[in-house]
Structure formats: structure tokens, C-alpha cells
Amino acid sequence: MAERRHGAQPAPTETTIRSGDRDFYALEQESFARVLFVDVDLTEAVVNGTVFEECVFRGVRFNCSVHTDTAFVNCTFARCSFFDATFTGCKLTGSMFDGCTFGALKVDGGDWSFAGLPGADLRGSKFSGVRMREVDFVGARLEKAEVRDCDLSASWFHQAELAGCDLRGSDLNALNLDTARFRSAIIDLRQSADVAAAFGFDVRP
């Protein structure tokens, strides 16, 4: 399993929910703490205002699910699938993703700070207006993704693939331009000055 930042260990779970234990098609204002979810099918589920705290999701299918104002705090996702999943105004602070698939993931707003996405294949995913401080993108694949108007302060991008990624409006100060691969990445005019300064140019009006 991929390591969390600074080697932190996930909290132990106390109860287990397996596939078939209950219907998860719609969740409204529910709360789960330190629960292990195994092979649960959340395909096309609609989840509103629900809180998952220090939970572990193993082999869970989130495909085409819609999550609104929901929190996954310090959770662990192992071998989960997120094809065409949508997260709006959600909080995933401190959550770790290991061996997950993400095709066409859509994230609008919310807070994903301190999340771990090392090596994640996020090609074609869309992040808009998301707070993503100190996120681990080491080795992540973000080709042709959209990361628009996001706060990427202090995030890790070592060996990340950003070719063709739309970064307009996002904070690029965290990008290590010596190690991240960003050929043909899309930026705006304000960002171009920041990039030039990062390469040592003396930028003047």
C-alpha cells in the first residue's frame, strides 16, 4: 500500500460493511466513523451531507456516483474505482488513494488538502475551484486534465506528468519546474510571469 505523507498510519477500523449488507443507492445526512467498507457497490449512488471519518474503502465502486457537501476525512481508498464520479463542495482532507482508477472524475469546489494521490492516473479528470494544499501528486498523471482556479500551495509534484494539463487560474508556486513534466500545459498571462520568474528571468512591466 502507498504510504501516507510522513509515514502516518491510518486509524484502525472498528466495524465492517460488506457488499450486500445494505442499500447504498442514496445516503442523506448519515455519519460513519472508522468503518471498513469491502466491495460495496456505490455505482450511481447519490450522497448528500454525509460524513465518513477515518473509514477505509477497499474495492468499492464509486462509478457515476454524485456526492454533494459530503466529507471523507482521513479516509483510505484502496483499489476503488471513480469512473465519472462527481464531488461538489466535498471535503476529502487527509484522505489517501492507493491503486484507484479515476477516469472522467469531476471535482467542483471543496477541500482536498493533505490528500495523497501518488502515482494516480488522473488523465482527463476535472478539478475546479478546489482547495488542494499540500496534496501528494508525486508521479501522478495529469495529462489533458483540468486543474482550474485551485489552491495548490505546498503540494508535491515531483515527477508528475502535466502535458496538456489546463492549469489556468491555479497557484503554480508549488510546481517544481525542474522535475514536473509540463510540456504544452495551459496557463494564463499572470501565471506566465510566475513561471518566467521561477526560471530566473527578471520580469518587468
C-alpha positions as CSV (number, residue, x, y, z in Angstrom):
1,M,0.0,0.0,0.0
2,A,1.2,3.5,-0.8
3,E,2.5,5.4,2.2
4,R,0.8,8.5,3.6
5,R,2.8,11.6,3.9
6,H,5.5,11.4,6.6
7,G,4.7,7.7,7.0
8,A,1.5,8.3,9.0
9,Q,-0.6,5.2,9.6
10,P,-4.4,5.1,9.0
11,A,-6.6,4.7,12.1
12,P,-7.8,1.2,12.8
13,T,-11.4,0.4,11.8
14,E,-13.9,-0.9,14.3
15,T,-16.8,-2.2,12.2
16,T,-17.1,-3.7,8.7
17,I,-19.7,-3.3,6.0
18,R,-19.6,-5.7,3.0
19,S,-21.3,-5.9,-0.3
20,G,-25.0,-6.8,0.2
21,D,-25.1,-5.7,3.8
22,R,-27.3,-2.7,3.0
23,D,-28.5,-0.5,0.1
24,F,-26.2,2.5,-0.6
25,Y,-28.1,4.0,-3.5
26,A,-29.0,7.1,-1.6
27,L,-27.3,8.5,1.6
28,E,-28.6,11.6,3.2
29,Q,-27.1,13.2,6.4
30,E,-25.6,10.0,7.6
31,S,-22.4,9.5,9.6
32,F,-19.8,6.7,9.6
33,A,-16.6,6.5,11.7
34,R,-13.8,4.0,11.5
35,V,-15.8,1.7,9.2
36,L,-14.2,-0.7,6.8
37,F,-16.3,-0.9,3.5
38,V,-15.4,-4.0,1.5
39,D,-16.5,-4.5,-2.2
40,V,-19.5,-2.2,-1.7
41,D,-21.2,-1.0,-4.9
42,L,-21.9,2.7,-4.8
43,T,-22.4,2.9,-8.6
44,E,-24.8,5.8,-9.4
45,A,-25.3,6.5,-5.7
46,V,-26.5,10.0,-4.6
47,V,-24.7,11.0,-1.4
48,N,-25.7,14.3,0.3
49,G,-24.3,15.9,3.6
50,T,-22.9,12.6,4.8
51,V,-19.7,12.3,6.9
52,F,-17.1,9.4,6.7
53,E,-14.4,9.8,9.2
54,E,-11.3,7.6,9.3
55,C,-13.0,5.0,7.1
56,V,-11.4,2.5,4.8
57,F,-12.9,1.7,1.4
58,R,-11.5,-1.4,-0.2
59,G,-12.6,-2.4,-3.7
60,V,-15.6,0.0,-3.5
61,R,-17.2,1.1,-6.8
62,F,-18.0,4.8,-6.9
63,N,-18.7,4.8,-10.7
64,C,-21.1,7.5,-11.8
65,S,-21.9,8.4,-8.2
66,V,-22.7,12.0,-7.1
67,H,-21.5,13.5,-3.8
68,T,-22.6,16.9,-2.5
69,D,-21.4,18.6,0.7
70,T,-20.1,15.3,1.9
71,A,-16.9,14.7,4.0
72,F,-14.4,11.9,3.7
73,V,-11.9,12.9,6.4
74,N,-8.7,11.0,6.8
75,C,-10.2,8.1,4.8
76,T,-8.3,5.4,2.8
77,F,-9.4,4.3,-0.6
78,A,-7.7,1.1,-1.8
79,R,-8.3,-0.3,-5.3
80,C,-11.5,1.7,-5.7
81,S,-13.0,2.9,-9.0
82,F,-14.2,6.5,-9.5
83,F,-15.2,6.5,-13.2
84,D,-17.4,9.5,-14.0
85,A,-17.9,10.2,-10.2
86,T,-18.8,13.8,-9.2
87,F,-17.8,15.6,-6.0
88,T,-19.3,19.0,-5.4
89,G,-18.3,21.0,-2.3
90,C,-16.9,17.9,-0.6
91,K,-14.2,17.6,1.9
92,L,-11.5,14.9,1.4
93,T,-8.8,16.3,3.7
94,G,-6.1,13.9,4.7
95,S,-7.6,11.0,2.6
96,M,-5.3,8.5,0.8
97,F,-5.8,6.9,-2.6
98,D,-3.9,3.7,-3.4
99,G,-4.3,1.8,-6.6
100,C,-7.5,3.5,-7.6
101,T,-8.9,4.3,-11.0
102,F,-10.4,7.7,-11.8
103,G,-11.4,8.1,-15.5
104,A,-13.5,11.3,-16.0
105,L,-13.6,12.3,-12.3
106,K,-15.2,15.7,-11.7
107,V,-14.5,17.8,-8.6
108,D,-16.1,21.2,-8.1
109,G,-15.1,23.2,-5.0
110,G,-14.4,21.7,-1.6
111,D,-11.2,20.9,0.2
112,W,-8.8,18.1,-0.7
113,S,-5.9,19.5,1.3
114,F,-3.3,16.9,2.5
115,A,-4.8,14.2,0.3
116,G,-2.5,11.5,-1.1
117,L,-2.7,10.8,-4.8
118,P,0.8,9.5,-5.5
119,G,1.0,7.8,-8.9
120,A,-2.7,8.4,-9.6
121,D,-3.8,8.3,-13.2
122,L,-6.0,11.5,-13.3
123,R,-5.8,11.9,-17.1
124,G,-9.0,13.7,-18.3
125,S,-10.2,14.5,-14.7
126,K,-11.5,18.0,-13.9
127,F,-10.8,19.9,-10.7
128,S,-12.3,23.4,-10.4
129,G,-12.0,25.9,-7.5
130,V,-10.7,23.2,-5.2
131,R,-8.5,23.8,-2.1
132,M,-5.6,21.4,-2.6
133,R,-2.9,22.5,-0.2
134,E,-0.1,20.0,0.4
135,V,-1.6,17.3,-1.8
136,D,0.8,14.5,-2.8
137,F,0.8,14.3,-6.6
138,V,4.2,12.6,-6.8
139,G,4.3,10.7,-10.0
140,A,0.7,11.4,-10.8
141,R,-0.5,11.5,-14.4
142,L,-2.5,14.7,-15.2
143,E,-2.2,14.8,-19.0
144,K,-5.2,16.6,-20.5
145,A,-6.7,17.1,-17.1
146,E,-8.2,20.4,-15.9
147,V,-6.9,21.9,-12.6
148,R,-8.6,25.3,-12.8
149,D,-8.6,28.0,-10.1
150,C,-7.2,25.6,-7.5
151,D,-5.1,26.4,-4.4
152,L,-2.1,24.1,-4.9
153,S,0.1,25.7,-2.2
154,A,2.9,23.4,-1.0
155,S,1.7,20.4,-3.0
156,W,4.2,17.8,-4.2
157,F,4.6,17.4,-8.0
158,H,7.9,15.5,-8.2
159,Q,7.9,13.5,-11.5
160,A,4.2,14.4,-12.2
161,E,3.1,14.3,-15.8
162,L,1.3,17.6,-16.7
163,A,1.5,17.6,-20.5
164,G,-1.5,19.4,-21.9
165,C,-3.0,20.0,-18.4
166,D,-5.1,23.1,-18.1
167,L,-3.8,25.0,-15.1
168,R,-5.3,28.4,-15.7
169,G,-6.1,30.3,-12.5
170,S,-4.3,27.9,-10.2
171,D,-1.4,28.7,-7.8
172,L,1.7,27.3,-9.5
173,N,4.2,28.2,-6.8
174,A,4.2,24.5,-5.7
175,L,5.3,23.2,-9.1
176,N,8.9,22.1,-9.3
177,L,9.7,23.1,-12.8
178,D,12.9,21.0,-12.8
179,T,11.1,17.7,-12.2
180,A,7.5,18.0,-13.2
181,R,6.8,17.4,-16.9
182,F,4.6,20.1,-18.2
183,R,5.1,20.3,-22.0
184,S,2.1,22.1,-23.6
185,A,0.4,22.7,-20.3
186,I,-2.1,25.6,-20.5
187,I,-1.6,28.7,-18.3
188,D,-2.8,32.3,-18.3
189,L,-0.8,35.5,-18.7
190,R,-0.4,36.1,-15.0
191,Q,0.9,32.6,-14.5
192,S,3.4,33.0,-17.3
193,A,5.1,35.8,-15.3
194,D,5.4,33.4,-12.3
195,V,6.8,30.7,-14.5
196,A,9.4,33.0,-16.1
197,A,10.4,34.2,-12.6
198,A,10.8,30.6,-11.5
199,F,13.3,30.1,-14.3
200,G,15.3,33.1,-13.2
201,F,14.1,35.7,-15.6
202,D,13.8,39.3,-14.4
203,V,10.2,40.0,-15.3
204,R,9.4,43.7,-15.7
205,P,6.3,45.6,-17.0
